[in-house]
């Protein structure tokens, strides 16, 4: 397996997963058929040996072996499996099932379902804080995020945010959550200790995904704005949008390179991955052709 960071992309209409090596420039390593309907959320396991893929309309979780570049295992999961996130320090992968209103916990070691948590209407993205002890889940239909105890696997509380919350990112060392509110055209900033929304920051129309980028003297958030056809940049010290970069199309998934110098945006209807520079001047460095509706992405160092 190559030593550079790897970027995996779900190509939803093509029923494929593509893996890029994140050298400069990026290069394609493999494209793998998943033989299931609409692969969407995906994540690497902690050993860098597997990719787990939530197949939205296929009611399936697929496992791709990164040594053979083949789909080698699958597991039934109805209720529209959508977003997937690994839990820190474990072999668990947490997968939201939007229609079922639950988060499913997959044990990658035993390849079995270790539990479920009912979080609310339309669970989407999942992130962890406190080294994997706390799980946070955005609930699109309920307009809130749920805090769950990842050890006991129970929901502790809900925190109201904007309309149709989707992507979540952790900022300020875990003391803040950033929540992309698709229906409110805003990013909610949530205090993870006080368990409350502190503010909402206006961004482009239809924010879907968000990542936090830490520099030596700054922390910023980057947001894909699906309806705007742009990526917004937020200064997290000032809590305001400082740049809006037109990408065209409908940008959806978002990932940041481990070195913090590049952000990748999946532009689904243009069949492209846009590579953006995080340093000023903020700009699109290049576009990578990616047929088949690139939707979600995952990156591993």
GUGU-977847 format. One line per field, with one value per residue (C-alpha): x, y, z; residue number from 1; chain; residue in three letters. Coordinates in Angstrom, 2 decimals, padded with zeros to 5 digits. Example, Ala and Ser with C-alpha at 12.3 -4.5 7.8 and 13.67 -1.06 7.14 Angstrom:
BEGIN
x = (012.30:013.67)
y = (-004.50:-001.06)
z = (007.80:007.14)
nr = (1:2)
kette = (A:A)
rest = (Ala:Ser)
REM end
This chain:
BEGIN
x = (000.00:001.28:002.56:000.93:-002.44:-005.37:-008.63:-011.62:-014.58:-018.04:-019.27:-022.95:-024.41:-021.63:-021.77:-018.01:-015.38:-012.27:-009.07:-006.65:-003.12:-002.86:000.54:000.92:-000.80:-003.14:-003.13:-005.68:-004.71:-007.83:-011.50:-013.52:-017.10:-019.27:-022.12:-024.69:-027.05:-025.79:-022.65:-022.60:-020.87:-017.54:-014.59:-011.24:-010.67:-007.91:-005.47:-005.66:-006.56:-010.29:-012.81:-016.36:-019.08:-022.72:-024.82:-027.83:-030.46:-028.65:-029.44:-025.90:-022.58:-019.72:-016.11:-013.34:-009.95:-007.18:-004.69:-006.78:-008.86:-011.97:-015.23:-014.81:-017.61:-021.08:-023.73:-027.44:-028.49:-031.91:-033.31:-031.08:-027.53:-025.92:-022.89:-020.08:-017.47:-014.87:-014.83:-011.45:-009.26:-011.67:-012.65:-016.14:-017.68:-020.84:-023.29:-026.41:-029.56:-031.65:-035.03:-034.77:-033.84:-030.96:-027.18:-025.84:-022.55:-020.49:-017.73:-015.09:-013.14:-016.02:-017.92:-021.16:-023.63:-022.68:-025.64:-027.98:-028.96:-032.20:-031.21:-034.11:-035.49:-033.08:-029.71:-026.84:-023.25:-021.46:-018.35:-016.60:-015.06:-013.21:-011.16:-014.21:-016.24:-018.86:-020.68:-022.54:-025.17:-027.01:-030.74:-032.00:-035.72:-035.57:-033.25:-030.93:-027.76:-027.82:-025.11:-024.62:-022.52:-020.40:-019.55:-023.03:-024.56:-027.41:-028.58:-028.00:-029.60:-030.55:-029.33:-031.37:-029.49:-030.65:-032.92:-031.89:-028.48:-026.13:-022.31:-020.51:-016.89:-014.97:-013.09:-011.11:-009.75:-013.21:-014.77:-016.82:-018.95:-019.63:-022.93:-023.91:-027.59:-028.76:-032.18:-030.95:-027.96:-025.82:-023.24:-024.15:-021.37:-022.14:-020.38:-019.74:-019.33:-022.29:-024.37:-025.85:-025.71:-023.62:-024.29:-025.16:-022.89:-024.40:-022.82:-023.80:-027.09:-027.53:-024.49:-023.93:-020.50:-017.92:-014.27:-012.04:-008.56:-005.99:-003.06:-000.29:-002.16:-005.73:-008.55:-011.02:-013.96:-014.62:-018.17:-019.63:-022.72:-024.78:-027.36:-024.87:-022.36:-019.57:-017.34:-017.54:-014.60:-015.27:-012.87:-013.57:-012.04:-014.39:-017.29:-017.94:-017.63:-014.48:-014.51:-016.86:-015.13:-017.31:-016.98:-020.00:-022.33:-023.50:-020.57:-021.30:-018.64:-015.60:-012.24:-009.00:-005.50:-003.63:-001.11:-003.94:-002.84:-005.53:-009.26:-011.11:-014.72:-016.86:-018.93:-021.50:-023.36:-020.18:-018.49:-015.43:-013.29:-012.14:-008.79:-008.62:-005.68:-006.25:-003.62:-004.22:-005.06:-007.82:-008.37:-009.10:-005.76:-007.16:-010.19:-010.08:-012.55:-014.62:-017.60:-020.47:-021.63:-018.90:-020.71:-018.90:-015.21:-012.91:-009.21:-006.52:-002.91)
y = (000.00:003.46:005.66:008.96:009.98:008.27:009.91:007.62:008.94:007.40:007.65:007.24:006.93:004.63:002.31:002.62:003.78:005.56:005.89:008.74:009.06:012.59:013.43:016.76:016.43:013.61:010.33:007.55:004.31:002.20:002.26:-000.53:-001.62:-002.20:-003.95:-002.19:000.73:004.22:004.01:007.17:007.55:005.81:005.61:003.90:001.55:002.39:-000.15:001.44:-001.99:-001.59:000.92:000.58:001.90:002.71:001.93:004.18:002.49:-000.85:-001.47:-002.71:-001.99:-003.08:-003.72:-003.12:-004.70:-002.19:-004.95:-006.67:-003.59:-005.75:-005.78:-008.81:-008.55:-007.10:-006.73:-005.99:-002.58:-001.25:002.19:004.18:003.80:007.17:008.66:006.65:007.58:005.50:005.79:006.86:004.07:001.24:-001.02:000.46:002.30:004.29:004.50:006.64:005.05:008.02:006.43:004.22:007.13:005.23:005.06:001.55:000.47:-001.90:-003.93:-004.16:-006.83:-009.33:-007.91:-007.74:-005.17:-004.31:-002.05:000.75:004.13:005.89:009.54:011.22:012.03:011.63:011.09:012.18:012.99:011.62:012.94:012.07:014.14:013.29:010.57:008.70:008.83:011.26:010.83:013.67:013.06:015.59:014.90:016.50:016.22:017.32:020.30:019.22:017.35:014.45:013.81:010.08:008.19:006.06:003.55:002.83:003.49:005.70:009.16:011.77:014.93:016.94:020.46:022.68:024.06:025.32:023.73:020.45:020.00:017.74:017.81:018.26:019.11:019.34:022.58:024.21:020.92:019.44:022.34:023.39:021.65:023.18:022.09:022.78:023.82:023.09:024.69:027.80:028.71:028.85:027.11:026.52:026.79:024.49:024.54:020.87:021.57:023.93:021.84:024.81:026.60:029.75:031.36:030.81:032.13:032.96:031.17:030.35:028.64:024.99:024.16:020.40:019.55:021.30:020.76:022.68:023.72:024.63:026.92:028.30:031.53:030.78:028.28:028.33:026.30:025.37:024.58:023.15:025.18:022.88:025.39:028.24:026.35:027.57:026.82:029.23:030.01:031.06:032.74:030.97:033.77:036.36:033.93:035.28:034.28:035.79:034.24:032.48:030.54:029.76:026.13:025.79:022.82:021.38:020.78:018.13:016.09:017.79:016.64:018.33:017.01:015.94:018.76:021.33:022.90:021.52:020.97:018.55:019.21:016.67:018.49:015.88:017.14:018.34:014.96:016.64:016.86:020.46:020.85:024.14:025.91:026.77:029.51:032.94:033.66:031.09:029.46:026.27:024.66:022.05:019.96:016.17:014.50:011.96:010.53:008.85:011.54:011.91:012.50:011.70:011.33:010.01:010.62:008.77:009.91)
z = (000.00:-000.91:001.90:000.88:002.39:000.68:-000.37:-001.00:-003.01:-003.36:-006.96:-006.25:-009.71:-010.94:-007.89:-007.50:-005.02:-006.27:-004.25:-004.91:-003.59:-002.18:-003.64:-005.45:-007.83:-006.82:-008.74:-009.06:-007.36:-007.93:-008.83:-007.24:-008.07:-005.00:-006.84:-004.71:-005.17:-004.37:-002.24:-000.13:003.26:003.66:006.02:006.47:009.37:011.85:010.34:006.86:005.48:004.85:003.56:004.88:002.58:003.40:000.32:000.62:-001.53:-001.51:002.20:002.63:004.30:002.04:003.07:000.52:001.14:000.38:-000.38:-003.04:-004.00:-003.96:-002.09:000.16:002.75:003.07:005.75:005.43:006.78:005.83:006.62:004.22:005.60:004.95:006.78:008.40:011.02:012.92:016.71:018.09:019.47:018.61:015.72:015.71:012.77:013.47:010.56:010.43:009.02:007.97:007.44:010.52:012.82:014.38:014.42:013.89:015.49:013.35:014.99:012.25:014.12:014.28:011.27:013.24:014.53:018.10:018.86:017.81:019.25:018.37:017.93:016.15:012.73:009.83:011.52:009.27:010.21:013.29:015.07:018.33:021.12:024.36:022.62:021.44:024.66:023.32:020.00:018.30:015.63:013.46:012.99:009.77:010.42:014.06:013.64:016.44:017.33:019.75:022.33:022.98:025.49:023.15:025.87:027.24:023.81:024.92:023.96:026.66:025.25:022.15:021.33:019.03:016.01:012.59:010.01:008.35:010.02:008.08:008.25:011.59:012.42:015.69:016.42:019.25:020.52:020.95:022.86:019.82:017.22:013.82:012.29:008.66:008.61:005.05:005.60:007.44:005.25:008.36:010.52:014.17:016.75:019.69:023.07:023.93:027.67:028.15:025.72:023.90:020.58:020.90:017.55:013.90:011.14:007.74:004.76:001.17:000.36:001.28:003.41:003.44:004.82:006.99:007.98:010.41:009.26:011.91:011.04:013.22:013.87:012.85:012.79:009.94:008.73:005.12:004.03:000.82:-000.13:-002.35:-003.57:-003.89:-006.02:-003.77:-000.81:002.13:004.43:008.04:010.46:013.76:015.82:014.35:013.76:010.28:006.64:005.12:001.65:-000.76:-003.53:-006.58:-007.65:-009.91:-009.75:-006.43:-004.07:-001.49:000.36:001.84:003.25:004.29:003.55:006.73:006.17:006.20:002.92:000.63:000.82:-001.46:-002.52:-004.39:-007.02:-007.72:-010.79:-012.53:-011.97:-010.48:-007.38:-006.79:-005.02:-003.13:-001.49:002.18:002.14:000.67:-002.03:-001.61:-004.98:-006.87:-007.68:-010.07:-010.92:-011.14:-013.48:-011.56:-013.47:-011.66:-009.24:-006.59:-003.30:-000.05:000.75:003.46:003.99:005.94:006.61)
nr = (1:2:3:4:5:6:7:8:9:10:11:12:13:14:15:16:17:18:19:20:21:22:23:24:25:26:27:28:29:30:31:32:33:34:35:36:37:38:39:40:41:42:43:44:45:46:47:48:49:50:51:52:53:54:55:56:57:58:59:60:61:62:63:64:65:66:67:68:69:70:71:72:73:74:75:76:77:78:79:80:81:82:83:84:85:86:87:88:89:90:91:92:93:94:95:96:97:98:99:100:101:102:103:104:105:106:107:108:109:110:111:112:113:114:115:116:117:118:119:120:121:122:123:124:125:126:127:128:129:130:131:132:133:134:135:136:137:138:139:140:141:142:143:144:145:146:147:148:149:150:151:152:153:154:155:156:157:158:159:160:161:162:163:164:165:166:167:168:169:170:171:172:173:174:175:176:177:178:179:180:181:182:183:184:185:186:187:188:189:190:191:192:193:194:195:196:197:198:199:200:201:202:203:204:205:206:207:208:209:210:211:212:213:214:215:216:217:218:219:220:221:222:223:224:225:226:227:228:229:230:231:232:233:234:235:236:237:238:239:240:241:242:243:244:245:246:247:248:249:250:251:252:253:254:255:256:257:258:259:260:261:262:263:264:265:266:267:268:269:270:271:272:273:274:275:276:277:278:279:280:281:282:283:284:285:286:287:288:289:290:291:292:293:294:295:296:297:298:299:300:301)
kette = (A:A:A:A:A:A:A:A:A:A:A:A:A:A:A:A:A:A:A:A:A:A:A:A:A:A:A:A:A:A:A:A:A:A:A:A:A:A:A:A:A:A:A:A:A:A:A:A:A:A:A:A:A:A:A:A:A:A:A:A:A:A:A:A:A:A:A:A:A:A:A:A:A:A:A:A:A:A:A:A:A:A:A:A:A:A:A:A:A:A:A:A:A:A:A:A:A:A:A:A:A:A:A:A:A:A:A:A:A:A:A:A:A:A:A:A:A:A:A:A:A:A:A:A:A:A:A:A:A:A:A:A:A:A:A:A:A:A:A:A:A:A:A:A:A:A:A:A:A:A:A:A:A:A:A:A:A:A:A:A:A:A:A:A:A:A:A:A:A:A:A:A:A:A:A:A:A:A:A:A:A:A:A:A:A:A:A:A:A:A:A:A:A:A:A:A:A:A:A:A:A:A:A:A:A:A:A:A:A:A:A:A:A:A:A:A:A:A:A:A:A:A:A:A:A:A:A:A:A:A:A:A:A:A:A:A:A:A:A:A:A:A:A:A:A:A:A:A:A:A:A:A:A:A:A:A:A:A:A:A:A:A:A:A:A:A:A:A:A:A:A:A:A:A:A:A:A:A:A:A:A:A:A:A:A:A:A:A:A:A:A:A:A:A:A:A:A:A:A:A:A)
rest = (Unk:Unk:Unk:Unk:Unk:Unk:Unk:Unk:Unk:Unk:Unk:Unk:Unk:Unk:Unk:Unk:Unk:Unk:Unk:Unk:Unk:Unk:Unk:Unk:Unk:Unk:Unk:Unk:Unk:Unk:Unk:Unk:Unk:Unk:Unk:Unk:Unk:Unk:Unk:Unk:Unk:Unk:Unk:Unk:Unk:Unk:Unk:Unk:Unk:Unk:Unk:Unk:Unk:Unk:Unk:Unk:Unk:Unk:Unk:Unk:Unk:Unk:Unk:Unk:Unk:Unk:Unk:Unk:Unk:Unk:Unk:Unk:Unk:Unk:Unk:Unk:Unk:Unk:Unk:Unk:Unk:Unk:Unk:Unk:Unk:Unk:Unk:Unk:Unk:Unk:Unk:Unk:Unk:Unk:Unk:Unk:Unk:Unk:Unk:Unk:Unk:Unk:Unk:Unk:Unk:Unk:Unk:Unk:Unk:Unk:Unk:Unk:Unk:Unk:Unk:Unk:Unk:Unk:Unk:Unk:Unk:Unk:Unk:Unk:Unk:Unk:Unk:Unk:Unk:Unk:Unk:Unk:Unk:Unk:Unk:Unk:Unk:Unk:Unk:Unk:Unk:Unk:Unk:Unk:Unk:Unk:Unk:Unk:Unk:Unk:Unk:Unk:Unk:Unk:Unk:Unk:Unk:Unk:Unk:Unk:Unk:Unk:Unk:Unk:Unk:Unk:Unk:Unk:Unk:Unk:Unk:Unk:Unk:Unk:Unk:Unk:Unk:Unk:Unk:Unk:Unk:Unk:Unk:Unk:Unk:Unk:Unk:Unk:Unk:Unk:Unk:Unk:Unk:Unk:Unk:Unk:Unk:Unk:Unk:Unk:Unk:Unk:Unk:Unk:Unk:Unk:Unk:Unk:Unk:Unk:Unk:Unk:Unk:Unk:Unk:Unk:Unk:Unk:Unk:Unk:Unk:Unk:Unk:Unk:Unk:Unk:Unk:Unk:Unk:Unk:Unk:Unk:Unk:Unk:Unk:Unk:Unk:Unk:Unk:Unk:Unk:Unk:Unk:Unk:Unk:Unk:Unk:Unk:Unk:Unk:Unk:Unk:Unk:Unk:Unk:Unk:Unk:Unk:Unk:Unk:Unk:Unk:Unk:Unk:Unk:Unk:Unk:Unk:Unk:Unk:Unk:Unk:Unk:Unk:Unk:Unk:Unk:Unk:Unk:Unk:Unk:Unk:Unk:Unk:Unk:Unk:Unk:Unk:Unk:Unk:Unk:Unk:Unk:Unk:Unk:Unk:Unk:Unk:Unk:Unk:Unk)
REM end
